[in-house]
Amino acid sequence: MHRLLSERGQRIAGLVALVGVGLLAFHNLVGWITFAINRAFEGDFAAYYAFTRVGLHAGFAHLYDVAAQRREWDALGPLLWYPAVYPPPLAFLVAPLAFLPFPIAYAIWNVLLGVAVLVTWRLLAPGSRWQRGMQLGIALAVPLVAFSLLLGQVVMLLGAVLALTWWCLRRGSPVLAGIILGLIVVKPQLAFLVPLALLAGLHFRAVIAWASATAAIGLVTVAAVGTSGIGAYVNRLQDATSGLDAYQVPVGLTLPGLVGHGVTALAAQIAVVAGIATAAFVGRARGPQWSIALGVIGSLLITPFYHPDDLAILIPATWLWMRTGPSALERALMAAGLCGALLLGTPLPLALCLLAALVPVGDLPSVIRPLRWRARRTPLQEAA
């Protein structure tokens, strides 16, 4: 009887949790739709659209021409303008939509984002049907994810890229996986360490395919933008990284900003890269999901340029990590790091995730036993 009551209580608690999460997710979805109807020009897609139309009207070599950007921003509507620092491949991605009237393009973009979320969830979320449903509700209830979707950020498309990359690797198609992974160039600072982590995990064919796809995109970019356009982009990046406050980047909430830009920051970034590579190599038996998740975590830790809603990319990274069969201590450390980053809007808590990756719990007994044995030895035993 007691067992039946306990099971019933668990079912009721689970149902209450599901309803609560569902209501939060529904509230965020309503907010997304309301924003799209009433405040579309305040979102990031409007900036993507205007940026791309610079290339269509003035030529892609003028993507970073301030005067050309101002003309497109003014022609579109009441957009918040600042010198755009988007990579050229983002303009190539948005170009088909930039031929359309803005309302139609914006509607299609939002549909694509919704499909990307569902594809990512469908491919990555582990567990039973109820658990997977709960995970989708939680993902949509997280404020940073809702804000990313509301703004029309490209982040969730990047999440779908990572999901498809993992799916192809799982199905034994590393070349296709590498080609798909090449699409991270549309927002590289969120996943640029993923290829390194896959290399450390000995996924050589996928990394070679990624390098080939990236090189092809680079050649197309040079042909379309020209060396002058590439030079203008590099200058714009330098201006952005030296004036992060103007781009609303929370400098003090990044690893380089925390330790102070310069040699110290570079040393911290190198340490993170070395830690990610080491963890990916040591844990390579856990599969490509381990490498991809670590690559995302490391990328966010060391990038000097991000906005809080960019951390929505941690949702697919979390689902990938959950598929690695983590131990109890690793679950505690990873959960603390991932939840801390998503709730606080800063990647700094991800240092806990790196710690969890570098100290495999399975190896702790072999480390702890000798220490206990040495502590129990007497001074005479030590002398003998």
Residue pairs with C-beta under 8 A, 6 or more apart in sequence:
14 130
17 134
18 130
18 133
18 134
18 137
21 134
21 137
21 138
21 141
22 137
24 137
24 140
24 141
25 136
25 137
25 138
25 140
25 141
28 140
28 141
28 143
28 145
28 146
28 149
28 150
29 140
31 146
31 150
32 110
32 146
32 149
32 150
35 42
35 43
35 150
36 43
36 106
36 107
36 110
36 150
40 46
40 102
40 103
40 106
41 76
41 77
41 78
41 79
42 80
43 106
43 150
43 151
43 152
44 151
44 152
44 153
44 154
45 105
45 106
45 109
45 151
45 152
46 76
46 77
46 79
46 102
46 106
46 152
47 73
47 79
47 80
47 84
47 86
48 86
48 90
48 91
48 94
48 152
48 154
49 76
49 94
49 97
49 98
49 102
49 105
49 106
50 69
50 72
50 73
50 75
50 76
50 79
51 63
51 69
51 72
51 84
51 86
51 90
51 91
51 94
52 90
52 91
52 94
52 95
52 97
52 98
53 72
53 76
53 98
54 62
54 63
54 65
54 68
54 69
54 72
54 91
55 62
55 63
55 91
55 95
55 224
56 95
56 98
56 99
57 68
57 72
58 65
58 68
60 88
60 91
60 224
60 225
60 226
60 229
61 224
61 225
61 226
61 228
61 229
62 68
62 229
63 84
63 88
63 91
63 225
63 229
63 232
63 233
64 83
64 84
64 229
64 232
64 233
64 235
64 236
65 232
66 83
69 81
69 83
69 84
70 81
73 79
73 81
76 102
77 102
82 246
82 247
83 236
83 239
83 240
84 236
85 233
85 236
85 237
85 240
85 247
87 185
87 186
87 187
87 188
87 233
88 221
88 224
88 225
88 229
88 233
89 185
89 186
89 217
89 221
90 154
90 186
90 187
92 220
92 221
92 224
93 154
93 186
97 105
97 108
97 109
98 105
100 108
106 152
109 152
110 152
112 157
113 149
113 152
113 156
113 157
114 149
115 160
116 156
116 157
116 159
116 160
117 139
117 140
117 149
117 156
117 159
117 160
119 160
119 163
119 164
120 156
120 159
120 160
120 162
120 163
120 315
120 316
120 319
121 132
121 135
121 136
121 139
121 319
123 163
123 164
123 166
123 167
124 163
124 166
124 316
124 319
124 320
124 323
125 131
125 132
125 135
125 136
125 319
126 132
126 319
126 322
126 323
127 135
127 322
135 319
139 145
139 315
140 146
142 312
142 315
142 342
144 308
144 309
144 311
144 312
144 342
144 345
145 156
145 312
145 315
145 342
147 308
147 309
147 312
148 155
148 156
148 309
148 310
148 312
149 156
149 312
151 309
153 309
153 310
153 312
154 186
154 187
155 187
155 190
155 309
155 310
155 312
155 313
156 312
157 186
158 183
158 184
158 186
158 187
158 190
158 191
158 313
159 312
159 313
159 315
159 316
160 316
161 180
161 181
161 183
161 184
161 191
162 181
162 184
162 191
162 194
162 292
162 296
162 313
162 316
162 317
162 320
163 316
164 177
164 180
165 177
165 178
165 180
165 181
165 194
165 206
165 288
165 292
166 177
166 288
166 289
166 292
166 320
168 174
168 176
168 177
168 180
169 177
169 203
169 206
169 288
170 287
170 288
174 203
174 205
174 206
174 209
175 205
175 206
175 209
176 209
177 206
177 209
177 288
178 205
178 206
178 207
178 208
178 209
178 210
178 211
178 212
178 213
179 209
179 210
179 212
179 213
181 194
181 195
181 198
181 206
181 209
181 210
181 213
182 209
182 210
182 213
182 214
182 216
182 217
184 190
184 191
184 192
184 194
185 214
185 217
187 310
189 299
189 303
189 305
189 306
189 310
190 296
190 299
190 300
190 303
190 306
190 310
190 313
191 295
191 296
191 299
191 313
192 299
192 303
193 273
193 276
193 294
193 295
193 296
193 298
193 299
193 302
194 291
194 292
194 295
194 296
194 299
195 207
195 210
195 211
195 295
196 273
196 276
196 277
196 280
196 295
197 276
197 277
197 280
197 291
197 292
197 294
197 295
197 298
198 206
198 207
198 210
198 280
198 288
198 291
198 292
198 295
199 207
199 277
200 276
200 277
200 278
200 280
200 281
200 284
200 291
201 280
201 281
201 283
201 284
201 288
201 290
201 291
202 281
202 284
203 288
203 291
206 288
221 230
222 230
225 233
240 246
240 247
240 305
241 304
241 305
244 251
244 257
244 304
244 305
245 251
247 305
248 307
249 304
249 305
249 306
249 307
250 257
250 307
250 308
250 345
250 346
251 257
252 258
253 345
253 346
253 347
253 348
254 303
254 304
254 306
254 346
254 347
254 348
255 265
255 268
255 269
255 272
255 301
255 302
255 347
255 348
255 351
256 265
256 268
256 269
256 302
256 304
257 265
257 304
258 348
259 265
259 268
261 304
265 304
268 302
269 302
272 298
272 301
272 302
272 354
273 298
273 302
275 298
275 354
275 357
275 358
276 294
276 295
276 297
276 298
276 354
276 357
278 358
279 294
279 354
279 357
279 358
280 290
280 291
280 294
280 295
282 360
283 290
283 324
283 357
283 360
284 290
284 291
286 324
286 325
287 323
287 324
289 320
289 321
289 323
289 324
290 320
290 321
290 324
292 317
292 320
293 317
293 318
293 320
293 321
293 324
294 357
296 313
296 314
296 316
296 317
297 314
297 317
297 337
297 350
297 353
297 354
297 357
298 354
300 306
300 310
300 311
300 313
300 314
300 341
300 347
300 350
301 347
301 348
301 350
301 351
301 354
303 347
306 347
308 345
308 346
311 341
311 342
311 345
311 346
311 347
314 338
314 341
314 342
315 342
317 338
318 338
321 334
321 338
326 334
326 356
327 360
327 361
327 362
328 361
329 356
329 361
329 364
330 356
330 357
330 360
330 361
333 352
333 353
333 355
333 356
334 352
334 353
334 356
336 349
336 352
337 349
337 350
337 351
337 352
337 353
337 354
337 356
338 349
338 350
338 353
339 349
340 349
340 352
341 347
341 348
341 349
341 350
